[in-house]
Amino acid sequence: MDPLLRPHSLEQVLRQKAKFWSAVAAVYAAVIFAAAVLVARDISMQFMGTAVIVLVGVPIFATIATALGVFGCDPLEQDVSRRVRVTYFYIYMLLASLYAYAIYATSIWPAPGGRSF
């Protein structure tokens, strides 16, 4: 039997889905960084640090999004609008906002009053 036609477990399907979306997002981020390097022709250490944070965080957050999508979904729900619980979306958006803050932060430990050490 053809390996593509045989049944797969739910775990394998979700793992493949997370890998696919991780790859799509990582390629998109890499293309954006490559375009920025071509336009600027200058690479700073801050740029490289941001690129590393983004390229490492994208697969992690794809896995988190897949897991929260699985936990927050009830496929047996008759009403389509109630099939996905909104609280899991809010949890993901909270985590994504913390990730965005990590990308845009100027230092690891900001001091009170806006100064950074």
Residue frames relative to the residue before (quaternion, step in Angstrom):
aa qw qx qy qz dx dy dz
M 1.0000 0.0000 0.0000 0.0000 0.00 0.00 0.00
D 0.5496 -0.6207 0.4573 0.3218 3.54 -1.07 0.79
P 0.4965 -0.6876 0.4320 0.3066 3.64 -0.79 0.96
L 0.6423 0.5217 -0.3400 0.4468 3.61 1.11 -0.48
L 0.7083 0.4699 -0.2631 0.4564 3.58 1.16 -0.51
R 0.5645 0.5966 -0.4046 0.4021 3.58 1.18 -0.26
P 0.5675 -0.6112 0.4170 0.3612 3.61 -1.08 0.57
H 0.2193 -0.7593 0.6025 0.1112 3.55 -1.13 0.75
S 0.5223 -0.6153 0.4788 0.3454 3.54 -1.15 0.55
L 0.6450 -0.5270 0.3912 0.3914 3.54 -1.25 0.44
E 0.6179 0.5534 -0.3375 0.4451 3.57 1.05 -0.76
Q 0.6655 0.4941 -0.3046 0.4693 3.60 0.94 -0.84
V 0.6458 0.5202 -0.3226 0.4563 3.59 0.96 -0.81
L 0.6813 0.4771 -0.2924 0.4720 3.59 0.90 -0.88
R 0.6236 0.5228 -0.3395 0.4719 3.60 1.05 -0.71
Q 0.6574 0.4961 -0.3083 0.4761 3.60 0.96 -0.83
K 0.6368 0.5231 -0.3275 0.4622 3.57 1.02 -0.76
A 0.6609 0.4915 -0.3088 0.4757 3.60 0.92 -0.83
K 0.6461 0.5099 -0.3207 0.4688 3.61 0.98 -0.79
F 0.6486 0.5254 -0.3228 0.4462 3.59 0.94 -0.84
W 0.7191 0.4316 -0.2658 0.4753 3.59 0.77 -0.99
S 0.5805 0.5469 -0.3760 0.4718 3.60 1.15 -0.48
A 0.6716 0.4951 -0.2966 0.4646 3.56 0.92 -0.90
V 0.6413 0.5190 -0.3290 0.4596 3.60 0.95 -0.84
A 0.6954 0.4658 -0.2795 0.4704 3.59 0.84 -0.94
A 0.6517 0.5092 -0.3234 0.4598 3.61 0.99 -0.76
V 0.6405 0.5033 -0.3262 0.4797 3.60 1.00 -0.76
Y 0.6344 0.5274 -0.3266 0.4612 3.58 0.97 -0.83
A 0.6760 0.4800 -0.2935 0.4759 3.60 0.89 -0.91
A 0.6491 0.5146 -0.3224 0.4582 3.60 0.98 -0.79
V 0.6356 0.5147 -0.3283 0.4725 3.60 1.02 -0.75
I 0.6472 0.5077 -0.3229 0.4680 3.60 0.94 -0.83
F 0.6701 0.4818 -0.3059 0.4745 3.61 0.92 -0.84
A 0.6357 0.5190 -0.3351 0.4629 3.61 1.00 -0.75
A 0.6437 0.5075 -0.3200 0.4750 3.59 1.00 -0.79
A 0.6446 0.5162 -0.3237 0.4619 3.59 0.98 -0.78
V 0.6455 0.5049 -0.3226 0.4736 3.60 1.01 -0.77
L 0.6590 0.5096 -0.3114 0.4573 3.59 0.96 -0.83
V 0.6804 0.4787 -0.2913 0.4724 3.58 0.98 -0.81
A 0.7480 0.4160 -0.2256 0.4654 3.59 0.81 -0.98
R 0.1819 -0.8166 0.5178 0.1784 3.59 1.09 -0.72
D 0.7027 0.3604 -0.2531 0.5588 3.57 1.22 0.38
I 0.1198 -0.7971 0.5901 0.0459 3.57 -0.81 0.98
S 0.1759 -0.7820 0.5912 0.0898 3.56 -0.68 1.10
M 0.6370 -0.5212 0.4011 0.4022 3.56 -1.27 0.27
Q 0.6106 0.5410 -0.3523 0.4587 3.60 1.07 -0.66
F 0.6319 0.5239 -0.3235 0.4706 3.58 1.02 -0.82
M 0.6709 0.4934 -0.3001 0.4652 3.59 0.90 -0.90
G 0.6338 0.5268 -0.3284 0.4615 3.59 1.04 -0.74
T 0.6552 0.4986 -0.3038 0.4793 3.54 0.99 -0.85
A 0.6393 0.5283 -0.3291 0.4516 3.58 0.97 -0.81
V 0.6517 0.5068 -0.3157 0.4677 3.58 0.97 -0.82
I 0.6465 0.5169 -0.3215 0.4599 3.60 0.93 -0.87
V 0.6748 0.4900 -0.2962 0.4656 3.58 0.91 -0.89
L 0.7254 0.4541 -0.2636 0.4451 3.60 0.74 -1.00
V 0.6458 0.4716 -0.3277 0.5031 3.60 1.17 -0.40
G 0.7047 0.4974 -0.2689 0.4287 3.57 0.96 -0.85
V 0.5773 0.6205 -0.3820 0.3685 3.59 1.06 -0.63
P 0.7033 0.4284 -0.3069 0.4772 3.68 0.73 -0.81
I 0.6045 0.5530 -0.3574 0.4483 3.58 1.08 -0.65
F 0.7186 0.4364 -0.2618 0.4739 3.57 0.86 -0.92
A 0.5736 0.5480 -0.3903 0.4673 3.62 1.15 -0.36
T 0.6480 0.5025 -0.3095 0.4815 3.57 1.04 -0.77
I 0.6423 0.5092 -0.3205 0.4748 3.59 0.99 -0.82
A 0.6540 0.5109 -0.3182 0.4584 3.60 0.93 -0.85
T 0.6449 0.5100 -0.3255 0.4669 3.59 0.98 -0.78
A 0.6690 0.5001 -0.3048 0.4577 3.58 0.90 -0.90
L 0.6837 0.4664 -0.2981 0.4756 3.60 0.89 -0.85
G 0.6112 0.5404 -0.3498 0.4604 3.59 1.12 -0.59
V 0.6501 0.4962 -0.3131 0.4828 3.57 1.05 -0.73
F 0.6879 0.4829 -0.2901 0.4575 3.58 0.88 -0.91
G 0.7556 0.4283 -0.2125 0.4478 3.57 0.98 -0.82
C 0.6349 0.5445 -0.3256 0.4410 3.59 1.24 0.00
D 0.0980 -0.7539 0.6476 0.0525 3.52 -1.10 0.83
P 0.2158 -0.8337 0.4918 0.1288 3.61 0.03 1.22
L 0.6420 0.5323 -0.3259 0.4452 3.60 1.21 -0.34
E 0.4703 0.6716 -0.4443 0.3610 3.60 1.25 -0.12
Q 0.4343 -0.7241 0.4801 0.2378 3.56 -0.86 1.02
D 0.7008 0.4269 -0.2542 0.5119 3.57 0.99 -0.85
V 0.4330 -0.7381 0.4547 0.2469 3.58 -0.57 1.18
S 0.6610 0.5198 -0.3186 0.4374 3.61 0.97 -0.77
R 0.7102 0.4178 -0.2599 0.5035 3.61 1.16 -0.41
R 0.4289 0.7272 -0.4475 0.2950 3.58 1.28 0.01
V 0.7587 0.2431 -0.1439 0.5869 3.59 1.04 -0.75
R 0.3632 -0.7383 0.5273 0.2122 3.56 -0.77 1.03
V 0.4740 -0.7136 0.4511 0.2503 3.55 -0.82 1.06
T 0.5770 0.6152 -0.3880 0.3715 3.60 1.04 -0.61
Y 0.6501 0.5064 -0.3264 0.4631 3.60 1.01 -0.70
F 0.5995 0.5324 -0.3524 0.4826 3.57 1.13 -0.60
Y 0.6597 0.5009 -0.3117 0.4656 3.59 0.93 -0.82
I 0.6202 0.5281 -0.3420 0.4685 3.59 1.03 -0.74
Y 0.6640 0.4953 -0.3107 0.4661 3.58 0.92 -0.87
M 0.6590 0.5021 -0.3176 0.4614 3.60 0.93 -0.81
L 0.6068 0.5333 -0.3501 0.4742 3.61 1.09 -0.63
L 0.6724 0.4799 -0.2935 0.4810 3.58 0.91 -0.90
A 0.6480 0.5126 -0.3201 0.4634 3.60 1.00 -0.78
S 0.6392 0.5094 -0.3385 0.4662 3.60 1.04 -0.67
L 0.6273 0.5094 -0.3383 0.4823 3.61 1.06 -0.65
Y 0.6307 0.5186 -0.3224 0.4788 3.58 1.07 -0.72
A 0.6477 0.5003 -0.3191 0.4779 3.60 0.96 -0.81
Y 0.6250 0.5209 -0.3404 0.4713 3.59 1.02 -0.71
A 0.6380 0.5225 -0.3315 0.4583 3.60 1.01 -0.77
I 0.6410 0.5127 -0.3286 0.4672 3.59 1.06 -0.66
Y 0.7794 0.3803 -0.1860 0.4618 3.59 0.84 -0.98
A 0.4927 0.6678 -0.4400 0.3430 3.62 1.20 -0.18
T 0.4134 -0.7227 0.5004 0.2376 3.56 -1.03 0.80
S 0.7940 0.0724 -0.0624 0.6003 3.60 1.17 -0.38
I 0.6296 -0.5470 0.3910 0.3893 3.54 -1.26 0.32
W 0.7987 0.1374 -0.0474 0.5839 3.58 0.98 -0.85
P 0.1550 -0.8155 0.5492 0.0965 3.62 -0.05 1.22
A 0.4013 -0.7157 0.5258 0.2241 3.54 -1.03 0.84
P 0.5979 -0.5405 0.4271 0.4099 3.60 -1.18 0.39
G 0.7649 0.3467 -0.2692 0.4714 3.54 -1.04 0.76
G 0.6223 -0.6058 0.3254 0.3740 3.59 1.25 0.24
R 0.5442 0.5867 -0.4291 0.4189 3.63 1.19 -0.07
S 0.1878 -0.7737 0.5904 0.1326 3.56 -1.11 0.59
F 0.4153 -0.7121 0.5188 0.2266 3.54 -1.11 0.77
